[in-house]
């Protein structure tokens, strides 16, 4: 009788990948990063085990979006106080915190539970082209459009 393969957390080998976000479309980039963080690119993928790899995103300030999303796309939050609702357009968010747009997009594509939170911790986003993970010897990850 055959049994379904289930990955064990001790057997998982994690790699480090670096992604250059310059000129990439935000949503398409985020969906492929989320797939690598989840481990869907590996043959040992198991839905209830974190089999994903580490991802470093550089040049997050140079992402692009299609259409009129720079002005129309809004990031909303509430402070839980009366009148504490704020909306920030994507253009303003990219000026103030360029890494947050990529982080927000990727986080929305991960599972909404403890497993998703552990996957999200393996994402490192940098606005410029420099990162401090050279010791991990990251490989370049090609983003397919």
OpenMM code with the backbone's topology and positions (N, CA, C; nanometers):
from openmm import Vec3, app, unit

residues = "UNK UNK UNK UNK UNK UNK UNK UNK UNK UNK UNK UNK UNK UNK UNK UNK UNK UNK UNK UNK UNK UNK UNK UNK UNK UNK UNK UNK UNK UNK UNK UNK UNK UNK UNK UNK UNK UNK UNK UNK UNK UNK UNK UNK UNK UNK UNK UNK UNK UNK UNK UNK UNK UNK UNK UNK UNK UNK UNK UNK UNK UNK UNK UNK UNK UNK UNK UNK UNK UNK UNK UNK UNK UNK UNK UNK UNK UNK UNK UNK UNK UNK UNK UNK UNK UNK UNK UNK UNK UNK UNK UNK UNK UNK UNK UNK UNK UNK UNK UNK UNK UNK UNK UNK UNK UNK UNK UNK UNK UNK UNK UNK UNK UNK UNK UNK UNK UNK UNK UNK UNK UNK UNK UNK UNK UNK UNK UNK UNK UNK UNK UNK UNK UNK UNK UNK UNK UNK UNK UNK UNK UNK UNK UNK UNK".split()
positions = [
    Vec3(0.0842, -0.1178, 0.0000),
    Vec3(0.0000, 0.0000, 0.0000),
    Vec3(0.0891, 0.1245, 0.0000),
    Vec3(0.0550, 0.2214, -0.0824),
    Vec3(0.1336, 0.3437, -0.0917),
    Vec3(0.0793, 0.4481, 0.0037),
    Vec3(0.1688, 0.5271, 0.0565),
    Vec3(0.1272, 0.6339, 0.1461),
    Vec3(0.1718, 0.7680, 0.0894),
    Vec3(0.1022, 0.8706, 0.1269),
    Vec3(0.1351, 1.0045, 0.0825),
    Vec3(0.2585, 1.0539, 0.1564),
    Vec3(0.3498, 1.1164, 0.0821),
    Vec3(0.4707, 1.1701, 0.1428),
    Vec3(0.4363, 1.2956, 0.2217),
    Vec3(0.4840, 1.3028, 0.3442),
    Vec3(0.4661, 1.4210, 0.4270),
    Vec3(0.6035, 1.4652, 0.4746),
    Vec3(0.6397, 1.5877, 0.4429),
    Vec3(0.7705, 1.6405, 0.4805),
    Vec3(0.7769, 1.6621, 0.6307),
    Vec3(0.8915, 1.6321, 0.6873),
    Vec3(0.9147, 1.6569, 0.8291),
    Vec3(1.0048, 1.7789, 0.8415),
    Vec3(0.9800, 1.8598, 0.9412),
    Vec3(1.0518, 1.9870, 0.9518),
    Vec3(1.2018, 1.9679, 0.9698),
    Vec3(1.2462, 1.8558, 1.0226),
    Vec3(1.3892, 1.8318, 1.0413),
    Vec3(1.4587, 1.7975, 0.9099),
    Vec3(1.3841, 1.7486, 0.8113),
    Vec3(1.4434, 1.7051, 0.6844),
    Vec3(1.4517, 1.8153, 0.5793),
    Vec3(1.3947, 1.9303, 0.6067),
    Vec3(1.3837, 2.0356, 0.5057),
    Vec3(1.5150, 2.1122, 0.4945),
    Vec3(1.5648, 2.1252, 0.3721),
    Vec3(1.6829, 2.2069, 0.3447),
    Vec3(1.6356, 2.3402, 0.2883),
    Vec3(1.6725, 2.4469, 0.3547),
    Vec3(1.6283, 2.5789, 0.3113),
    Vec3(1.7411, 2.6505, 0.2362),
    Vec3(1.7040, 2.7113, 0.1253),
    Vec3(1.7977, 2.7902, 0.0462),
    Vec3(1.7662, 2.9378, 0.0654),
    Vec3(1.8594, 3.0207, 0.0255),
    Vec3(1.8413, 3.1646, 0.0270),
    Vec3(1.8389, 3.2134, -0.1172),
    Vec3(1.7400, 3.2937, -0.1503),
    Vec3(1.7278, 3.3501, -0.2840),
    Vec3(1.7254, 3.5021, -0.2744),
    Vec3(1.7822, 3.5672, -0.3750),
    Vec3(1.7757, 3.7130, -0.3836),
    Vec3(1.7001, 3.7470, -0.5121),
    Vec3(1.6063, 3.8418, -0.5000),
    Vec3(1.5213, 3.8828, -0.6108),
    Vec3(1.5423, 4.0313, -0.6348),
    Vec3(1.5697, 4.0681, -0.7600),
    Vec3(1.5819, 4.2092, -0.7952),
    Vec3(1.4453, 4.2581, -0.8425),
    Vec3(1.3856, 4.3512, -0.7683),
    Vec3(1.2500, 4.3982, -0.7973),
    Vec3(1.2467, 4.5146, -0.8960),
    Vec3(1.3608, 4.5543, -0.9469),
    Vec3(1.3643, 4.6710, -1.0370),
    Vec3(1.2871, 4.6422, -1.1646),
    Vec3(1.1874, 4.7254, -1.1921),
    Vec3(1.1075, 4.7116, -1.3127),
    Vec3(1.0041, 4.6007, -1.3087),
    Vec3(0.9899, 4.5305, -1.1968),
    Vec3(0.8928, 4.4215, -1.1853),
    Vec3(0.7566, 4.4777, -1.1446),
    Vec3(0.6498, 4.4116, -1.1906),
    Vec3(0.5148, 4.4488, -1.1510),
    Vec3(0.4877, 4.3948, -1.0111),
    Vec3(0.4294, 4.4772, -0.9257),
    Vec3(0.4153, 4.4458, -0.7834),
    Vec3(0.3410, 4.3145, -0.7581),
    Vec3(0.2245, 4.2956, -0.8129),
    Vec3(0.1445, 4.1769, -0.7842),
    Vec3(0.2054, 4.0494, -0.8376),
    Vec3(0.2594, 4.0543, -0.9581),
    Vec3(0.3203, 3.9350, -1.0178),
    Vec3(0.4455, 3.8942, -0.9408),
    Vec3(0.5211, 3.9927, -0.8978),
    Vec3(0.6405, 3.9667, -0.8171),
    Vec3(0.6008, 3.9048, -0.6829),
    Vec3(0.5001, 3.9631, -0.6187),
    Vec3(0.4581, 3.9157, -0.4865),
    Vec3(0.4046, 3.7737, -0.4911),
    Vec3(0.3314, 3.7379, -0.5945),
    Vec3(0.2753, 3.6025, -0.6013),
    Vec3(0.3848, 3.4981, -0.6160),
    Vec3(0.4884, 3.5282, -0.6919),
    Vec3(0.5967, 3.4307, -0.7077),
    Vec3(0.6846, 3.4237, -0.5833),
    Vec3(0.7029, 3.5353, -0.5136),
    Vec3(0.7771, 3.5330, -0.3875),
    Vec3(0.6997, 3.4520, -0.2839),
    Vec3(0.5676, 3.4702, -0.2780),
    Vec3(0.4857, 3.3957, -0.1825),
    Vec3(0.4921, 3.2460, -0.2094),
    Vec3(0.4985, 3.2068, -0.3361),
    Vec3(0.5084, 3.0641, -0.3691),
    Vec3(0.6407, 3.0056, -0.3204),
    Vec3(0.7495, 3.0807, -0.3312),
    Vec3(0.8797, 3.0330, -0.2836),
    Vec3(0.8816, 3.0285, -0.1312),
    Vec3(0.8225, 3.1291, -0.0653),
    Vec3(0.8166, 3.1293, 0.0809),
    Vec3(0.7360, 3.0108, 0.1336),
    Vec3(0.6328, 2.9714, 0.0602),
    Vec3(0.5500, 2.8572, 0.0992),
    Vec3(0.6163, 2.7255, 0.0675),
    Vec3(0.7042, 2.7223, -0.0324),
    Vec3(0.7704, 2.5986, -0.0713),
    Vec3(0.7021, 2.5289, -0.1860),
    Vec3(0.6156, 2.5984, -0.2592),
    Vec3(0.5416, 2.5370, -0.3688),
    Vec3(0.6297, 2.5053, -0.4890),
    Vec3(0.7513, 2.5567, -0.4907),
    Vec3(0.8428, 2.5278, -0.6003),
    Vec3(0.9235, 2.4016, -0.5748),
    Vec3(0.8990, 2.3327, -0.4642),
    Vec3(0.9753, 2.2132, -0.4285),
    Vec3(0.8893, 2.0882, -0.4449),
    Vec3(0.9510, 1.9763, -0.4782),
    Vec3(0.8728, 1.8529, -0.4895),
    Vec3(0.8264, 1.7986, -0.3543),
    Vec3(0.8844, 1.8451, -0.2444),
    Vec3(0.8445, 1.7946, -0.1125),
    Vec3(0.7377, 1.8822, -0.0484),
    Vec3(0.6714, 1.9684, -0.1250),
    Vec3(0.5718, 2.0602, -0.0700),
    Vec3(0.4648, 1.9831, 0.0067),
    Vec3(0.4407, 2.0286, 0.1280),
    Vec3(0.3340, 1.9755, 0.2121),
    Vec3(0.2556, 2.0949, 0.2644),
    Vec3(0.1230, 2.0966, 0.2466),
    Vec3(0.0463, 2.2162, 0.2817),
    Vec3(0.0533, 2.2568, 0.4288),
    Vec3(0.0689, 2.1612, 0.5196),
    Vec3(0.0653, 2.1945, 0.6616),
    Vec3(0.2034, 2.2018, 0.7252),
    Vec3(0.3101, 2.2057, 0.6424),
    Vec3(0.4466, 2.2166, 0.6924),
    Vec3(0.5141, 2.3323, 0.6182),
    Vec3(0.5914, 2.4097, 0.6907),
    Vec3(0.6641, 2.5214, 0.6291),
    Vec3(0.7868, 2.4657, 0.5566),
    Vec3(0.7733, 2.4415, 0.4260),
    Vec3(0.8832, 2.3861, 0.3459),
    Vec3(0.9529, 2.4928, 0.2631),
    Vec3(0.9208, 2.6192, 0.2840),
    Vec3(0.9697, 2.7266, 0.1990),
    Vec3(1.1125, 2.7687, 0.2253),
    Vec3(1.1610, 2.8552, 0.1372),
    Vec3(1.2966, 2.9067, 0.1438),
    Vec3(1.2947, 3.0529, 0.1873),
    Vec3(1.4143, 3.1066, 0.2135),
    Vec3(1.4306, 3.2466, 0.2490),
    Vec3(1.4391, 3.3297, 0.1215),
    Vec3(1.3792, 3.4484, 0.1235),
    Vec3(1.3801, 3.5359, 0.0057),
    Vec3(1.4242, 3.6751, 0.0483),
    Vec3(1.5219, 3.7301, -0.0253),
    Vec3(1.5698, 3.8664, -0.0055),
    Vec3(1.5274, 3.9462, -0.1285),
    Vec3(1.4567, 4.0552, -0.1084),
    Vec3(1.4126, 4.1398, -0.2188),
    Vec3(1.4917, 4.2701, -0.2130),
    Vec3(1.5584, 4.3031, -0.3215),
    Vec3(1.6341, 4.4283, -0.3291),
    Vec3(1.5689, 4.5190, -0.4334),
    Vec3(1.5981, 4.6478, -0.4268),
    Vec3(1.5437, 4.7502, -0.5165),
    Vec3(1.3917, 4.7569, -0.5086),
    Vec3(1.3364, 4.7455, -0.3888),
    Vec3(1.1908, 4.7497, -0.3723),
    Vec3(1.1337, 4.8864, -0.4093),
    Vec3(1.2150, 4.9906, -0.4036),
    Vec3(1.1654, 5.1239, -0.4377),
    Vec3(1.1459, 5.1411, -0.5883),
    Vec3(1.1962, 5.0487, -0.6687),
    Vec3(1.1886, 5.0617, -0.8143),
    Vec3(1.0852, 4.9692, -0.8764),
    Vec3(0.9854, 4.9244, -0.7974),
    Vec3(0.8802, 4.8413, -0.8543),
    Vec3(0.7889, 4.9273, -0.9395),
    Vec3(0.7094, 4.8632, -1.0233),
    Vec3(0.6136, 4.9377, -1.1029),
    Vec3(0.4765, 4.8736, -1.0876),
    Vec3(0.3755, 4.9505, -1.1185),
    Vec3(0.2383, 4.9014, -1.1173),
    Vec3(0.1734, 4.9430, -1.2485),
    Vec3(0.0690, 4.8715, -1.2866),
    Vec3(0.0016, 4.9016, -1.4116),
    Vec3(-0.1160, 4.9943, -1.3868),
    Vec3(-0.1627, 5.0561, -1.4913),
    Vec3(-0.2787, 5.1440, -1.4815),
    Vec3(-0.2507, 5.2669, -1.3985),
    Vec3(-0.3514, 5.3116, -1.3257),
    Vec3(-0.3408, 5.4328, -1.2443),
    Vec3(-0.3303, 5.3981, -1.0958),
    Vec3(-0.2706, 5.2812, -1.0654),
    Vec3(-0.2661, 5.2346, -0.9276),
    Vec3(-0.1794, 5.3220, -0.8368),
    Vec3(-0.0827, 5.3923, -0.8897),
    Vec3(-0.0008, 5.4794, -0.8049),
    Vec3(-0.0867, 5.5798, -0.7293),
    Vec3(-0.1923, 5.6291, -0.7918),
    Vec3(-0.2793, 5.7270, -0.7272),
    Vec3(-0.4052, 5.6634, -0.6694),
    Vec3(-0.4558, 5.5562, -0.7311),
    Vec3(-0.5843, 5.4990, -0.6919),
    Vec3(-0.5746, 5.3930, -0.5836),
    Vec3(-0.4646, 5.3200, -0.5765),
    Vec3(-0.4527, 5.2119, -0.4782),
    Vec3(-0.4281, 5.2718, -0.3404),
    Vec3(-0.5117, 5.2353, -0.2448),
    Vec3(-0.5051, 5.2929, -0.1111),
    Vec3(-0.4743, 5.1844, -0.0083),
    Vec3(-0.3895, 5.2175, 0.0864),
    Vec3(-0.3599, 5.1304, 0.2000),
    Vec3(-0.4311, 5.1906, 0.3203),
    Vec3(-0.5243, 5.1126, 0.3784),
    Vec3(-0.6094, 5.1636, 0.4855),
    Vec3(-0.5707, 5.1023, 0.6189),
    Vec3(-0.5791, 5.1835, 0.7245),
    Vec3(-0.5562, 5.1324, 0.8595),
    Vec3(-0.6386, 5.2145, 0.9573),
    Vec3(-0.6610, 5.1574, 1.0752),
    Vec3(-0.7387, 5.2247, 1.1785),
    Vec3(-0.6658, 5.2089, 1.3105),
    Vec3(-0.6613, 5.3161, 1.3885),
    Vec3(-0.5879, 5.3163, 1.5141),
    Vec3(-0.6723, 5.2658, 1.6307),
    Vec3(-0.7982, 5.2268, 1.6066),
    Vec3(-0.8943, 5.1838, 1.7083),
    Vec3(-0.9418, 5.2986, 1.7968),
    Vec3(-0.9135, 5.4209, 1.7600),
    Vec3(-0.9687, 5.5380, 1.8258),
    Vec3(-1.0711, 5.6030, 1.7326),
    Vec3(-1.1592, 5.6816, 1.7893),
    Vec3(-1.2600, 5.7496, 1.7087),
    Vec3(-1.1894, 5.8437, 1.6112),
    Vec3(-1.2230, 5.8348, 1.4848),
    Vec3(-1.1611, 5.9193, 1.3829),
    Vec3(-1.0202, 5.8781, 1.3473),
    Vec3(-0.9795, 5.7567, 1.3825),
    Vec3(-0.8423, 5.7119, 1.3595),
    Vec3(-0.8218, 5.6389, 1.2293),
    Vec3(-0.9112, 5.6591, 1.1328),
    Vec3(-0.9005, 5.5921, 1.0030),
    Vec3(-0.8107, 5.6728, 0.9102),
    Vec3(-0.7089, 5.6091, 0.8530),
    Vec3(-0.6204, 5.6791, 0.7598),
    Vec3(-0.6063, 5.5991, 0.6309),
    Vec3(-0.5955, 5.6689, 0.5220),
    Vec3(-0.5733, 5.6092, 0.3910),
    Vec3(-0.4458, 5.6674, 0.3326),
    Vec3(-0.3604, 5.5802, 0.2802),
    Vec3(-0.2356, 5.6237, 0.2208),
    Vec3(-0.2293, 5.5727, 0.0770),
    Vec3(-0.2163, 5.6600, -0.0216),
    Vec3(-0.2020, 5.6117, -0.1590),
    Vec3(-0.0663, 5.5440, -0.1800),
    Vec3(-0.0604, 5.4566, -0.2783),
    Vec3(0.0615, 5.3812, -0.3065),
    Vec3(0.1793, 5.4737, -0.3360),
    Vec3(0.1555, 5.5819, -0.4057),
    Vec3(0.2642, 5.6746, -0.4399),
    Vec3(0.3288, 5.7320, -0.3140),
    Vec3(0.2466, 5.7700, -0.2163),
    Vec3(0.2981, 5.8255, -0.0910),
    Vec3(0.3694, 5.7175, -0.0087),
    Vec3(0.3155, 5.5954, -0.0106),
    Vec3(0.3786, 5.4856, 0.0622),
    Vec3(0.5165, 5.4536, 0.0039),
    Vec3(0.5297, 5.4559, -0.1283),
    Vec3(0.6585, 5.4293, -0.1920),
    Vec3(0.7593, 5.5397, -0.1621),
    Vec3(0.7116, 5.6624, -0.1428),
    Vec3(0.8023, 5.7718, -0.1074),
    Vec3(0.8521, 5.7593, 0.0362),
    Vec3(0.7620, 5.7241, 0.1302),
    Vec3(0.7976, 5.7195, 0.2719),
    Vec3(0.8615, 5.5867, 0.3119),
    Vec3(0.7952, 5.4748, 0.2800),
    Vec3(0.8427, 5.3420, 0.3184),
    Vec3(0.8351, 5.2500, 0.1970),
    Vec3(0.9346, 5.2498, 0.1102),
    Vec3(0.9247, 5.1721, -0.0138),
    Vec3(0.9173, 5.0216, 0.0070),
    Vec3(0.9634, 4.9718, 0.1213),
    Vec3(0.9610, 4.8274, 0.1421),
    Vec3(0.8230, 4.7766, 0.1821),
    Vec3(0.7402, 4.8643, 0.2390),
    Vec3(0.6116, 4.8204, 0.2930),
    Vec3(0.5149, 4.7736, 0.1849),
    Vec3(0.5222, 4.8292, 0.0649),
    Vec3(0.4307, 4.7877, -0.0416),
    Vec3(0.4553, 4.6417, -0.0803),
    Vec3(0.5805, 4.6028, -0.0904),
    Vec3(0.6137, 4.4641, -0.1252),
    Vec3(0.5775, 4.3712, -0.0103),
    Vec3(0.6095, 4.4114, 0.1126),
    Vec3(0.5769, 4.3283, 0.2289),
    Vec3(0.4267, 4.3059, 0.2407),
    Vec3(0.3492, 4.4113, 0.2207),
    Vec3(0.2042, 4.4028, 0.2320),
    Vec3(0.1461, 4.3105, 0.1250),
    Vec3(0.1972, 4.3210, 0.0029),
    Vec3(0.1466, 4.2378, -0.1063),
    Vec3(0.1781, 4.0905, -0.0828),
    Vec3(0.2995, 4.0606, -0.0367),
    Vec3(0.3376, 3.9216, -0.0132),
    Vec3(0.2610, 3.8646, 0.1054),
    Vec3(0.2464, 3.9424, 0.2108),
    Vec3(0.1760, 3.8938, 0.3300),
    Vec3(0.0315, 3.8580, 0.2983),
    Vec3(-0.0301, 3.9326, 0.2098),
    Vec3(-0.1680, 3.9039, 0.1716),
    Vec3(-0.1835, 3.7757, 0.0926),
    Vec3(-0.0736, 3.7220, 0.0386),
    Vec3(-0.0783, 3.5996, -0.0413),
    Vec3(-0.0350, 3.4764, 0.0371),
    Vec3(-0.0042, 3.4927, 0.1639),
    Vec3(0.0342, 3.3803, 0.2488),
    Vec3(-0.0851, 3.3364, 0.3329),
    Vec3(-0.0816, 3.2156, 0.3889),
    Vec3(-0.1927, 3.1700, 0.4737),
    Vec3(-0.2123, 3.2609, 0.5949),
    Vec3(-0.3371, 3.2732, 0.6381),
    Vec3(-0.3710, 3.3616, 0.7507),
    Vec3(-0.3746, 3.2808, 0.8802),
    Vec3(-0.2613, 3.2257, 0.9199),
    Vec3(-0.2533, 3.1487, 1.0440),
    Vec3(-0.1090, 3.1489, 1.0928),
    Vec3(-0.0794, 3.0697, 1.1939),
    Vec3(0.0552, 3.0667, 1.2507),
    Vec3(0.1575, 3.0200, 1.1481),
    Vec3(0.1177, 2.9303, 1.0599),
    Vec3(0.2088, 2.8826, 0.9560),
    Vec3(0.2456, 2.9971, 0.8605),
    Vec3(0.1486, 3.0782, 0.8232),
    Vec3(0.1745, 3.1926, 0.7368),
    Vec3(0.2642, 3.2961, 0.8022),
    Vec3(0.2474, 3.3142, 0.9328),
    Vec3(0.3324, 3.4102, 1.0042),
    Vec3(0.4770, 3.3621, 1.0094),
    Vec3(0.4983, 3.2316, 1.0222),
    Vec3(0.6354, 3.1803, 1.0229),
    Vec3(0.6973, 3.1899, 0.8836),
    Vec3(0.6155, 3.1756, 0.7783),
    Vec3(0.6656, 3.1913, 0.6415),
    Vec3(0.7041, 3.3366, 0.6158),
    Vec3(0.6245, 3.4297, 0.6685),
    Vec3(0.6481, 3.5722, 0.6459),
    Vec3(0.7792, 3.6180, 0.7089),
    Vec3(0.8220, 3.5511, 0.8149),
    Vec3(0.9465, 3.5884, 0.8822),
    Vec3(1.0696, 3.5578, 0.7972),
    Vec3(1.0533, 3.4788, 0.6912),
    Vec3(1.1658, 3.4450, 0.6043),
    Vec3(1.1788, 3.5415, 0.4869),
    Vec3(1.1054, 3.6517, 0.4899),
    Vec3(1.1102, 3.7529, 0.3841),
    Vec3(1.1884, 3.8733, 0.4344),
    Vec3(1.2854, 3.9183, 0.3543),
    Vec3(1.3668, 4.0349, 0.3869),
    Vec3(1.3611, 4.1290, 0.2673),
    Vec3(1.3131, 4.2514, 0.2883),
    Vec3(1.2943, 4.3463, 0.1796),
    Vec3(1.3817, 4.4686, 0.2045),
    Vec3(1.4541, 4.5112, 0.1013),
    Vec3(1.5425, 4.6277, 0.1103),
    Vec3(1.5094, 4.7251, -0.0024),
    Vec3(1.5114, 4.8546, 0.0288),
    Vec3(1.4772, 4.9564, -0.0696),
    Vec3(1.5856, 4.9695, -0.1759),
    Vec3(1.7109, 4.9629, -0.1360),
    Vec3(1.8216, 4.9779, -0.2301),
    Vec3(1.8737, 4.8441, -0.2795),
    Vec3(1.9919, 4.8496, -0.3412),
    Vec3(2.0486, 4.7277, -0.3988),
    Vec3(2.1398, 4.6530, -0.3019),
    Vec3(2.1598, 4.7080, -0.1833),
    Vec3(2.2481, 4.6443, -0.0846),
    Vec3(2.1667, 4.5650, 0.0174),
    Vec3(2.2198, 4.4500, 0.0574),
    Vec3(2.1596, 4.3725, 0.1656),
    Vec3(2.2723, 4.3141, 0.2497),
    Vec3(2.2412, 4.2756, 0.3726),
    Vec3(2.3445, 4.2272, 0.4628),
    Vec3(2.3338, 4.0759, 0.4860),
    Vec3(2.3021, 4.0006, 0.3808),
    Vec3(2.2905, 3.8553, 0.3910),
    Vec3(2.3906, 3.7852, 0.2992),
    Vec3(2.5050, 3.8455, 0.2792),
    Vec3(2.6053, 3.7850, 0.1907),
    Vec3(2.6603, 3.6559, 0.2495),
    Vec3(2.6617, 3.6433, 0.3816),
    Vec3(2.7146, 3.5231, 0.4460),
    Vec3(2.6306, 3.4000, 0.4143),
    Vec3(2.5019, 3.4189, 0.3807),
    Vec3(2.4151, 3.3058, 0.3492),
    Vec3(2.4304, 3.2582, 0.2049),
    Vec3(2.5098, 3.3297, 0.1248),
    Vec3(2.5336, 3.2971, -0.0160),
    Vec3(2.4025, 3.2773, -0.0933),
    Vec3(2.3225, 3.3836, -0.1060),
    Vec3(2.1944, 3.3685, -0.1753),
    Vec3(2.2125, 3.3512, -0.3252),
    Vec3(2.1237, 3.2706, -0.3839),
    Vec3(2.1216, 3.2501, -0.5284),
    Vec3(2.0224, 3.3483, -0.5896),
    Vec3(2.0455, 3.3865, -0.7147),
    Vec3(1.9533, 3.4741, -0.7846),
    Vec3(1.8297, 3.3937, -0.8257),
    Vec3(1.7127, 3.4489, -0.8002),
    Vec3(1.5883, 3.3829, -0.8352),
    Vec3(1.5281, 3.4543, -0.9547),
    Vec3(1.5059, 3.3800, -1.0604),
    Vec3(1.4472, 3.4377, -1.1808),
    Vec3(1.2952, 3.4443, -1.1648),
    Vec3(1.2394, 3.5607, -1.1859),
    Vec3(1.0948, 3.5802, -1.1783),
    Vec3(1.0390, 3.5663, -1.3187),
    Vec3(0.9487, 3.4708, -1.3358),
    Vec3(0.8888, 3.4459, -1.4658),
    Vec3(0.7652, 3.5349, -1.4820),
    Vec3(0.7606, 3.6084, -1.5910),
    Vec3(0.6443, 3.6951, -1.6145),
    Vec3(0.5464, 3.6297, -1.7057),
] * unit.nanometer
topology = app.Topology()
chain = topology.addChain("A")
for resn in residues:
    res = topology.addResidue(resn, chain)
    for name in ("N", "CA", "C"):
        topology.addAtom(name, app.Element.getBySymbol(name[0]), res)
